[in-house]
Amino acid sequence: MDLPPSPTESNEHLRPFVEAEQQFVKLQEAGDHDAAVLCLENVLRQEQATVQQMQDNVLSSLFERLAVGYNTLGMKYLKDGSTEISCRFFEKAEALTDQANLHMKRESRLVLRAVTYNNMGCFYKSMSKLHLALQFLRKAQMLEEKLQHLCQNPAGTHLNLCALLSQMGKHQEALVHAQKALSLLEASPPTENTGNSESLVCVAYFNMGAEFEHLRRTKEALWAYRRAYDSCLSELGEEHALSKQIYSCLTSIQAKIKKV
């Protein structure tokens, strides 16, 4: 009778994937995101036969890291102005997080799909394809509402929607998203570990002020700008560019009110 494989033997086929993930983490920490992604792509290509035989989501963490890597590179190349390369990485992330990929845990896959849609919304906004950007941001919003507390930054999605809708001249709808973002941030107050969360509060109030101003609700705009400025001073300091920008809007609207 054949003996069952020992735990060491049964896990031996996972060794290349474990080592690739470890290398990915090291490369990401060193800031070499291209090499990090290439490392995971190589192991998936080299071990393709093994991957195809695997059931369930044994390799979920590897695919999750790869989706994060694709999104990181997509944003990196977008900031560099290399839009064709950026688009290619976002499309890879979208394909990787498709429901056909049974290697990823469902919840993790959907969270990363929401991140991908959000980034694709930002990508198309930067290309001035506003209606396409809106489609992707709405997809991200729908997924985040379905997943609720599992998503990383639903307030950020609402702020992205606010900025986009404002650019499209839809100021009432933009205001609603700024208010939703603020509500989410207040429901989950920023902690020391959430680097930019408090500055998101500044941005939420600032966006509210801008939309109130577009809607000619001057007193409400003044209130929102004051809250934005107080929050920004507390979080970022007087010399920060955002503080200066908010202060400029605040003094401008105060001058308008005095003229009335």
N, C-alpha and C positions, 0 to 999 in steps of 0.2 A: 504494500500500500504506500502511495506517495505521501510524504509528509507535507503539511501546509508550509508555505514560505514563511521564514522568520520575519518579524517586523522590519528588520534592517533590509532584507532582500526585497520585501514587498514595496518598500519606499525608495529603493535604489533608482527606479525609473523617474522619480521626481527630482533627483539630485540636480540635473541640468537646469531645471526651472527654478529651484531654490537658489542656486548659485547665480543665475541670471538676475533674479529679483534683488539679491544682495548687492550685486554689481550696479544695478539700476539705481538703488538708493544712494550708493557712494557717488556715482556720477552726477545725480541730481543735486546732492549736497555740495558738490564741487562746482555746480553751475554749468556742467556740460550736458545740456538737455538733449542735444542731437545724438550724442554717443549713448546716452541712457536709453533712448527710444530704440536705437539701432541694436543695442544689446538684447532687448526683449524680442524684437522682430527676428533677429538671427536665430535665437533659440526656438522660436515657434516654427521657423522655416526648417531648421535642422532636425527637429523632433516632430515633424508633421505627422508621421505615421502614429506615433505615441499619442499625440493630441487627439487625433481622430478616434482612437480607441477609448479614450477617457470618457467616463460618464459623470453625470451630476456636475458639480461646479468646483472640483478639486483645484482647478487653476484660476478660480475667480480673482484672487488677489493679484495675480500676474496681469490678467486682462484689465483689471481696474487701474493698475499702475500705468499700463500702456495707454488707456483712455485719458488719464491725467496728463501723461507725457505728450500725447497728441495735442491736447488743448493748450498746454504750456507753450509748445512750439508754435501753434497757430497764433497765439497772442503775441509771442516774441517776434515772429516775422511780420505780423500786422503792424506792430509798433515800428519795425524797421522799414516799413513801406514795401516789403516784398509780398504783395497781395496774392500772387499766383501760388507761391509756396504756402502761404498762410491758409489759403482756401483748401489746398490739398490736404493739409493736416486736419482741418476741421471736418472735411469729408471722410477722412479715415476714422475720426472719432465717432462720427455719425454712424458709419457702417459697423463699427465695433460694438456700439451700444444698441444695435438693432435687436428686436426680439428674437431673431433667428439665432443669435449667439447664446446658446444654452450653457456655455461654459461659465457665464457670469451669474451670480446671485441676482434674482430679479430686482430686489430693492436697490442694490448697488448699481445695477445697470441703469435703472430709471433715474437715480440721482445724477449719475454721470451724463445721462442723455439730456437732462435738464440743464446741466452746466454747459454742455456742448451747444444746445439750442440758444442759450443766453449769449455765449461767445459768438455764435454765428449771426445773431441779431446785431451785436456790436460791429461785427465784420461788415455786414451789408449796410449798416448805418454809415460807417466810414466811407463806403463806396457810393453814398447818396442814393442807394436803392432802398428807400424808406418803407415802401409797402412790403417788400420782401423781409426787411428787418423786423417789421411789425409782426409778420406771420411767425417768425422764429421766436420772438420774445413772448408772444401769446402761447406758443407751444410750451415754452419753458414755464410760464406761469401756471398753465393747466397741470403740468406734471408736478410742480411744487405744491400746488393746492391739494393734489391727490395724495402726495407723500407726507405732507404736513411737516412735522418736526424733524424728519430725516434729512431735509435739504439744508445745504450749507448757508445760503444767503438769499432767502426769498425777498427780503427788503431791497437788496441790490437789484433784483429783477424789476421790482416796481419802480425804482428810481430810473432804471434804464428805459422803462416804458414811458415814464413821465417825461424824460428828456426828448425821447423820440416823438411822442405825441405833441409836445410843445413845438418842436421843429415843424411838425405837420400842421400847426395852427389849431390843434384840437385841445384848447386850454382847459376846458371844463373836465374833460376826461383825464388830462395830464394831472390836474389838481387831485383828482380822486386817487390816482396811483401814488402821489407824494404823501397823501394822508394815510393810505394803506401802509406805505413803507414806514412811516413814523409810528403807526399803531403796532406794527410788528416789532420794531426796535424797542418800544416802550414795554411791550409784553415780555420781551427777553432782553433785559437791560445789559449793556456791554460789560464785560469783565476785563480784567487786566490781560487775559490771554487772547482777546479778540481785537487784535491790533487796530483795525480801522473802523470798528463798529461805532465808536462815538463820533468819529468824523462823518459817518453816514447819517447820524442824527443832525449834524450841522447841514449836510447836503439836503436832507429831507425838509427841514425848515426853510432853507434857502430856496429850494424848488417851489415850495408852497408860496413863499413870498412872491416869487417871479410870476407864478400862475395867477395869484390874487391880483397882481399888478396888471397883467394882461387882461384880466376880467374887470378891471377898473374898480376893484374892491380895495380901495386905498388903505383904509384903516386896518383891515385884516392883513394886508401886505406889510404894513408897518409892524404889526404885532409879530408876524412870522420872521421878518428880517431881524427884529430885536432878539427873538429866541435863537435864531441862527447865529447871530453875532456873539451872544453870551456863551453859547455852546462851543463855538469855534475858539473864542479866547481861552476858555477853560481847557480845551483839548489840544489846540494847536499853537496858541500864542498869538500875540498881536502882529508879529512880523510875517506870519505865514501868508502865502498868496491868497488862499481862500478867505482868510480873515479880512484882508485888504479889499478883496472883491465885494464881500458882503457889506463892509463898512461903506463902500462907495454907493451901493444900492440903498443902504439905510439913509445916508445923508441926502441922497437924491430924492427919496420919497418924503423925507421930512420937509425938504424945501418945497415940494409940490403941495403938501398939506398947508404949509404956512401961506401960500399964495391964494388958497381958496377962501 
